[in-house]
Amino acid sequence: MVAPTRAQTDRAVRDLGLLAARPEPDLDTMVELTAAICGTPVALVSVLDHDHHTVMSGFGVEAGAPVRGQALCAQTISGHGLLVVPDARADPRFADHADVRNEPGVRFYAGAPLVTADGFALGTLCVTDAVPRRLGLGQLRALRALARQVTTLLELRHGATRLARESVRRHETERLHDELVPLLRGELRQPLAELRRNVEVLRDVEFCPAEVAARLGASAHAHAPVLLRLLDNLMRMAEPAAAQSHSEATANERRAVDLNTLVEWSVREVRPIAEARDIHLRLDAGPAAPVPADPRRLAQALAHLMFSAVKFTPPTGRIRVRIAGGPAAPMLEVRVLGLADAPATLFPHLVNGALGAPPVSGEDAGLAALKVVLDAHHAAVAVCDTPGEGTALQVVFPPA
């Protein structure tokens, strides 16, 4: 695949709405978790636009303070891979940069690029320190996995916004359809019938006196503007219908995908993060469970669900993921078992963010975006209590 140009990547950054200055509680939680796992005082999510770095979220930096390490982030983006610099002053690539030389300079840096499914390197998730250090293999794996989760969240929110707009257009099209049917049955049919009668009389030249022909012609002429006006209304109604047809065409591109495949991928994506937090993540696959899905969009939603389960589960907690129901009633269950003195907090967030009124922003905005995607797939979501086994989230999909 040909690498995207800088202009194409800049356009992707703008299309995803990443340059808007707004609070990012979801990302704030992610960078705080990243700093905790890597044991560093600073963690940042930044995006690159026209060679300028914009910090979307930061941990360990004061608001408005100059961001250090931009040269290292640029190297991370261009390399499309994990960049680890144990001591920047000892690295000839960065030793002369002001961010490294000046106090307090960046001595340690580790960053992973935020690469979309289309190959756009939007920015970085990085951790820094003012002293040299190294990260363990598990920490590096978690950093890479967290960067993927940041990208997943950004794409998921963008996709959910588009799905919500399509839903509004669909309802508008249905409303216009309800107005169009009586229009066709009444206002349009009557002048057309009158015009047809007049034309039939005019065709019979032998029995149509000039005076009658003149009156009929005047009547036909009078009906013409009415018909044109009605046709204009029909054309205006056709515009949202055309947009809806495009939306339906996109929906028709969905295909049957085994729920096991999507869930296994999403669990694999977050396992390094779970291991870094000493959380036991267990997956019980079931029989083939095909669901009609947009594989990319649904995979993003499930990955964010799994990440949320890991994020809201206390260290040393347990998460059990199960697929059941088979082809007739495909079902995903996520059961989080917290500790007695530190219970899991995923489910209050699910109720507030996914099952309740979707917040526009806030810590649960990602879960609200997840719910939009699940709704688009006609999935039913419920929180269920099982005596002795805690609380679980169940997502039931329609069969393919």
N, C-alpha and C positions, 0 to 999 in steps of 0.2 A: 504494500500500500504506500502511495506517495505521501510523504510527510506534509502536513498542512503548512501553508505560509504564515508569516507573522500577521499579515492582514486578515487572513481567515480566522486565526486564533483570536485576534482582537475582536472580530465580529462575534465570535462565539461567546466571549466574555461579556459583551454588551447584550447579546440575545438572552443570556442567562440572568441578566440583571444584577451582576456582581459588583458594579461600581456605585450602586446607590448607598448613600451614607445612612445607615439605620442600625439599631441594636440587633445583635445576632446571638440571642441566648443559646440556641442549639449549638452554634459553632463555639461559643464561649465554653460550654460544657465539654466539647470535644478537645479543645486545646488544653483545658485544665486537666482532663484525663490523660492527654498525651504527656504533659509535663510530669504528672505523677508517675506514670509508667516508666518514663525515661530518666526520672530523677534529676531534672534540670530546672533552673529557676525561671526559664523563659520558653514559651511555645507560641508560635504564630501561624495563622493562616493568612497568606497574602496572594494576591492575583497580579498579573502583569498585563498592563495595557499601554501600548506605545512606549515600551521601554521604561515605564514608570510603575513602581510597586505600590499597590494599595493594600493596606492591612485591613482585612475584614474582621479579624478577631485576634486578640492577643491575651496571653497570660503572663504576668510578671513584668509588664511594661506599663508605664503611666500613660493615661490618655493624652494624646497630642505630642508625646515624646518622639524624637527622631528614631526611626527604626534602623537598626544596624544589621549588617549581613546581607544587604541587597545583592552585592556581587556574587556571593555564594548561592543565593536563591536563583539568580540568573543562570549560573552554571548548572544548578540542579534541573532547571526547566529545559535547558538546551540539551542536557544529557539524557533526559527521559528516564532516569533511574535514580536509585538511592545514592545520595552523596554524603559521605562521612569524612569530616576533617577533624582529627583528634586535636591538633594544635595548628591553628591558621598561621601563626607567626613562623612556624617551621615549614610551612608549605609555600614554595615559590610562586604558586598561582595566585595566592591571596596575601602574602606577607606585606606587600607594599600598599594595600588598600587602607584608606583612612579609617574605615570601620574596624580594622584589625590593629592598626598602629596606635590609634588614640585610646586613651583610658576613659571609661572602662570599655576595652575593646572586646571583640568577639574572638575568643581563643578556640572554643569548641563549637562545632556546627554539625548537625545531622538533619538532612531534609529529604523529603520524598515529593515528587511532582504530583500535581492533581491532574491526571490524564483522563479525559472523558472516553466514553465508548467509541466515539468517532475519531479518537487520536489527538484531540486538542489538549495541549499542556497549558492549563489555565493559570497555574500558580504553584505554590508549595505549601506543605505543612512541614514546619521545621522546629527544631529545638536548639537553643544556644546556651552557652555558659561563658563566664569571664575567665575561667581556668580550663586548662587542658583536661580531657577525660576521654573515656571510651565507653561504648555501650555493649551490652551482652547480645548474643545472637537472638535471644527471645525478645529483647527490647527493640532490636532492629526490625524483626518480623512484625512486631506490633505497630511500630511506626509506619511501616509500609501499608499494613492493613488499615490503620486509622486514616491515612491519606486517601485510600480507596473509599472509605466510608464518608469522608468529607465530600469527595466528588459525587458519590452516590446521592448524598443528601441534596447537593446543589442541583443535580439533574432531576431528582425526584420532585423537588419543589417546583421546578420549572415545568415538568411534565404535568403535575397536578393542576397548576394554574391553567395550562392549555386545556386539560380535560374539563375543568370547571367552566371555561369559556365556551367550549363545545356544548356543554350541557345547557347553558343559557341560550345558545343559538338553536339548539334542538327544541327547547320549549317555545321559543319565539316562532319557529317554523310551524310547530303544532298549532299555535294560536292563529297564525296567518292562514293555515289550512282551514281552520274552523270558520274564518271569515270568508274564505274563498268559495266554499261550497255553496252557501246561499247566494253569493254573488253570481255564480255561474247559473244557478237554477232560476234566479229571478231577473235581476237587472240586465244581464247580458242576453238571456234567451229571448226576452220580450222584444227588444229593438231588432234583434236578428230576424225574428219571425216576421215582424212588420216590414223590414227591409226586403225580405224574401218575397212577401206578397206583392209589394210594390213593383219589384223587378219582374215578377211573373206577368203582371198586368201590362207593364211596359213592353214586354216581348211580343205581346199580341197586338202588333201595330195596326192591323186591319180593323180591329174593334175598339181601339183606344183613341178617342178624340184628343185633339191637341190640348184642349183645356184640362182634361183629366190627366194626360201625360205630364203636363206642367205641374199639377198639384202633387202627383206621385213623385215626380223628380224632386220637388221642393221638400217633400216628406223624407225621401231618402237622404237628401242633403242635410236635413236637420238631424237625422239619426247618426250621421257619420261622426260628428264630434263626440257624441255620447259613447259610441263604440271605441273611438280612439282613447277617450279618457279611461274607459274600463280596461282597455288593453295596457295602458300605461300602469294602471294599478296592478294588473297581473304581472307585468314585468318587474315591478318593485317587489312583489311577493316572491318572484322567482329567484331574486338575488340571494336571500337567506336560504332558500331551498337548495340553491346550488352549493352554498357553503356547507349545508347539512349533507348534501350528497357526497361532498369530499370527505366529511367526517365519517359518514357511513362506509365510504370506500376504505378509509383507514381501519375502521372496525372490522371490515370484511377481510382485512389482511391477517387477522388473528388466526391462529392455528392451534390444533390440539397439542398440548405439551404435558408430559408427565410431571405432576406436582412433585414427585420425588426428586426429579432432576433439578428443578428450581430451588427446592429447599436444601438439597445437599450442597448446591453451589453457595447459597447464602450462609449456611453454617460454616462451610470451609472458609469463606471470606472473613468471618469474625473470630474464628478459633484462635488465631494468634493473640488477639486482644483478650479473650477469655483466659488463655493460658498465662498471660502476663499478669492477670489479676487473681490467679489461682482459683479460677472458677471452673467447675467441672461441667462441660457441655456435652450432652449425650444426644445422639440422633438415632431414633428407631424408624427406619424406613418401612414402608408398607407395600402392599401389592400395587401394581401399576394403577395410577390414578390420573387419567388424562383430563385436562381442563382446557376450555377455550381461552386463549390468552395472547396478549401482546407480550412475548417472552421477555423482552428487554425491560419494559416498564414494570411488569409484575416481579421480575427478579430484583429490580432496584427496591421495590416496596418491601419484599420479603427480607432483603439484606438489611434494610433500615430497621425492620421489626426485630431481627436477631440482634443487631447492634444495640437497640434500645433495651432488650432483655439483659444483655451483658452489662450495659451502662448502669442500669438501675438495680442490679443484683450486687449485694455486698461481697467483698472478697471472701473466698472459700465457700461461696454459695454454690447451688446446683441449678442447672437448667436442663430440662428434658424436652426434646422436640420430637413429635410423633406425627407420622402420616398414616391415616386410616381411611376407611370408607370404600376404598377401591373405586372402580369405574362408576358405580351408581351414585355415590355421594362422597366425592373427594373432600377430605377434611384435614386441616393442619391444626395441631395443638401445641402450644408453647406453655410449659408449666415451669414456673420459677419457684424454687424452694429456698427461701432466705433462712437466716439464722434466727433463733429465738430472741436474741438481744438486738438484732439488726435485720428486721424483715425486709423482704424485697419491696421496692416502691414502684415497680413497673406498672402495676394495675391501676393505682390512682391516676397515673399519667395517661394511661390508655383511656380511662373513663373521661378525663378532662380533655384530652387532645384528640382521640380517635372516635370514641363513642359519643361524646357530647358535642356541643356546638364547636366546630373547628375554629381555633383561634387564628387571627391574622398573623400574629407574631408571638414569640414566647418560647419557652423551653419545650412545649409540646407541639409547635408548629410542624415539625417533621412528621410526627404521628398523625396530625391532621391531614397532611399531604398523602401519607400512606393510606388513610381511610378513603380519600378521593379516588385513588387508584383501585382500591378494593371495590368501591362502589361501582366504578366503571366496568369491573369484571363480574358484577352482580354477586359478590360474595357476601355472606351473612357473617357478622362478627358478634361474638358473645363472650362474656366472662363467666366462668363456671367454677363453683366450689365443689370439691370432692372430699368428703370426710377422711381425714388422715393423710391426704395427699396434697393439701394446699389448694391454691387457686390457679386456674389455667385460662389462657385465651384460646378460643376455638374459632377458626375461620373455615366456613363451609362454602365450597365452590359449586356452581352448577356443573353437571357432567358434560363432557364434550359430545 
